[in-house]
């Protein structure tokens, strides 16, 4: 990796570490997680000797539990960092890029959060190459997620509104995902 790309990566990581927005991506959120990633997170917690009692909730889909203040149980309030950053849920790794599955158009639509709620989004927006690199990574994370979730889980996560975003790309929706969403 070139020195310039290393600096860009450090700049984008630093944006998360110093985020002071009133909106926190770790507050009042329920990022879906694949069964495979759940196992990876649980193994990571064991390997690192981190104790989190029953860290996941299983409803229409599986997601990290919230603490009494409404923060993800993996959010370290003292540091402002994720304690499972290296293996965090797929949508967390994709952030500040989010998605929608548009059954009518048969397209996966990709959105970037606005800078006012995520400083990293501003960094990405101003650097086309970095945005493209992150978008490709986000697409892989989200593709893995949506392909592994069942219809009920997909429908539940698609109900969540994503305010303060704007569309940056779209792709043809994977046929298997489309088939899941159109089953009755």
C-alpha positions as CSV (number, residue, x, y, z in Angstrom):
1,X,0.0,0.0,0.0
2,X,1.4,3.4,-0.9
3,X,2.2,6.0,1.7
4,X,-0.7,8.2,0.4
5,X,-3.2,5.3,0.8
6,X,-1.8,4.5,4.3
7,X,-2.4,8.1,5.2
8,X,-6.0,8.1,3.8
9,X,-6.8,4.9,5.8
10,X,-5.4,6.5,9.0
11,X,-7.4,9.6,8.3
12,X,-10.6,7.7,7.9
13,X,-10.0,5.6,11.0
14,X,-9.2,8.8,13.0
15,X,-12.6,10.2,11.9
16,X,-14.4,7.5,13.8
17,X,-12.2,7.8,16.9
18,X,-12.8,11.5,17.3
19,X,-16.4,11.6,16.2
20,X,-18.3,14.2,18.2
21,X,-21.6,14.3,16.4
22,X,-24.8,14.1,18.4
23,X,-25.7,11.1,16.3
24,X,-23.8,8.0,17.1
25,X,-23.7,5.0,14.9
26,X,-23.4,2.9,18.0
27,X,-26.5,4.3,19.8
28,X,-30.0,3.0,19.3
29,X,-29.0,0.7,16.5
30,X,-29.5,-2.9,15.7
31,X,-27.0,-4.0,13.0
32,X,-27.9,-7.4,11.6
33,X,-25.3,-10.0,11.8
34,X,-24.7,-13.3,10.0
35,X,-24.4,-16.5,11.9
36,X,-20.9,-16.8,10.7
37,X,-19.9,-13.3,11.9
38,X,-21.7,-14.0,15.2
39,X,-19.4,-17.0,15.7
40,X,-16.4,-15.0,14.7
41,X,-17.3,-12.2,17.2
42,X,-17.9,-14.7,20.0
43,X,-14.5,-16.4,19.3
44,X,-12.8,-13.0,19.2
45,X,-14.3,-12.1,22.6
46,X,-13.1,-15.4,24.1
47,X,-9.6,-15.1,22.5
48,X,-9.2,-11.5,23.8
49,X,-10.6,-12.4,27.3
50,X,-13.4,-9.9,26.9
51,X,-16.6,-10.8,28.9
52,X,-19.9,-9.7,27.5
53,X,-22.9,-11.5,28.9
54,X,-25.3,-12.7,26.2
55,X,-24.1,-10.1,23.6
56,X,-26.8,-10.9,21.0
57,X,-30.5,-10.5,20.7
58,X,-32.5,-12.9,18.5
59,X,-35.7,-11.5,17.2
60,X,-36.6,-11.3,13.5
61,X,-32.9,-11.2,13.0
62,X,-29.8,-11.4,15.2
63,X,-28.1,-8.2,16.3
64,X,-25.8,-7.0,19.2
65,X,-27.7,-6.2,22.4
66,X,-28.0,-2.6,23.6
67,X,-26.9,-1.5,27.1
68,X,-29.0,0.4,29.5
69,X,-28.1,3.7,27.8
70,X,-29.1,2.4,24.4
71,X,-25.5,1.8,23.1
72,X,-24.3,-1.3,21.4
73,X,-22.7,-3.6,24.0
74,X,-19.6,-3.6,22.0
75,X,-19.2,0.2,22.2
76,X,-16.6,1.2,24.8
77,X,-17.9,4.5,26.2
78,X,-14.5,5.4,27.7
79,X,-12.6,5.2,24.4
80,X,-15.5,5.7,21.9
81,X,-14.3,2.7,20.0
82,X,-15.8,-0.7,19.2
83,X,-14.3,-3.5,21.3
84,X,-14.8,-5.9,18.4
85,X,-13.7,-3.5,15.7
86,X,-11.6,-6.1,13.8
87,X,-14.6,-8.4,13.5
88,X,-17.6,-6.1,13.8
89,X,-21.0,-6.7,12.1
90,X,-21.2,-6.4,8.4
91,X,-23.2,-3.2,8.3
92,X,-20.8,-1.6,10.8
93,X,-17.9,-2.5,8.5
94,X,-19.8,-1.0,5.6
95,X,-20.6,2.2,7.3
96,X,-21.1,5.0,6.5
97,X,-22.4,3.3,3.4
98,X,-25.8,1.8,3.7
99,X,-28.2,0.1,1.3
100,X,-31.7,-0.6,0.2
101,X,-33.1,-3.5,-1.8
102,X,-35.6,-2.2,-4.3
103,X,-37.7,-5.1,-5.4
104,X,-39.7,-3.0,-8.0
105,X,-36.5,-2.0,-9.9
106,X,-34.6,-5.2,-8.9
107,X,-31.7,-3.1,-7.8
108,X,-29.5,-2.8,-4.8
109,X,-29.2,0.8,-4.1
110,X,-26.2,2.2,-2.3
111,X,-26.3,5.3,-0.1
112,X,-23.7,7.4,1.7
113,X,-24.6,9.1,5.0
114,X,-24.3,12.8,5.2
115,X,-21.3,14.4,6.8
116,X,-23.4,16.0,9.5
117,X,-24.1,12.6,11.0
118,X,-20.8,10.9,10.1
119,X,-17.5,12.7,9.6
120,X,-16.1,9.7,7.8
121,X,-18.7,10.2,5.1
122,X,-17.3,13.7,4.5
123,X,-13.8,12.3,4.1
124,X,-15.1,9.7,1.7
125,X,-17.2,12.2,-0.3
126,X,-14.2,14.5,-0.8
127,X,-11.9,11.6,-2.0
128,X,-13.4,9.8,-5.0
129,X,-10.7,7.0,-4.9
130,X,-11.2,6.4,-1.2
131,X,-15.0,6.4,-1.6
132,X,-14.7,3.8,-4.4
133,X,-12.4,1.6,-2.4
134,X,-14.7,1.7,0.6
135,X,-17.8,1.2,-1.5
136,X,-16.3,-2.0,-3.0
137,X,-15.5,-3.3,0.5
138,X,-19.0,-2.3,1.7
139,X,-20.7,-4.1,-1.2
140,X,-18.9,-7.3,-0.3
141,X,-19.8,-7.1,3.4
142,X,-23.5,-6.3,2.6
143,X,-23.7,-9.0,-0.2
144,X,-22.5,-11.6,2.4
145,X,-25.1,-10.4,4.9
146,X,-28.1,-10.3,2.6
147,X,-27.3,-13.6,0.9
148,X,-27.3,-15.3,4.3
149,X,-30.4,-13.8,5.9
150,X,-33.9,-15.3,5.5
151,X,-36.8,-13.4,4.1
152,X,-38.2,-12.3,7.4
153,X,-34.9,-10.9,8.5
154,X,-34.3,-9.0,5.3
155,X,-37.8,-7.5,5.4
156,X,-37.2,-6.4,9.0
157,X,-33.9,-4.6,8.3
158,X,-35.3,-3.0,5.2
159,X,-38.1,-1.4,7.3
160,X,-35.5,0.7,9.1
161,X,-35.3,4.3,7.8
162,X,-31.9,5.7,6.9
163,X,-32.3,9.5,7.1
164,X,-29.7,11.9,6.0
165,X,-28.2,9.7,3.2
166,X,-28.0,10.2,-0.5
167,X,-27.7,7.6,-3.3
168,X,-24.2,7.0,-4.7
169,X,-24.6,3.8,-6.8
170,X,-26.9,0.9,-7.7
171,X,-26.4,-2.6,-8.9
172,X,-28.6,-5.4,-10.2
173,X,-29.9,-7.3,-7.2
174,X,-28.7,-10.8,-6.8
175,X,-31.3,-13.2,-8.1
176,X,-31.3,-15.4,-5.0
177,X,-31.9,-12.3,-2.8
178,X,-34.7,-11.1,-5.1
179,X,-36.3,-14.5,-5.0
180,X,-36.2,-14.4,-1.2
181,X,-37.9,-11.1,-1.0
182,X,-40.6,-11.9,-3.5
183,X,-41.7,-15.2,-1.9
184,X,-45.1,-15.2,-0.4
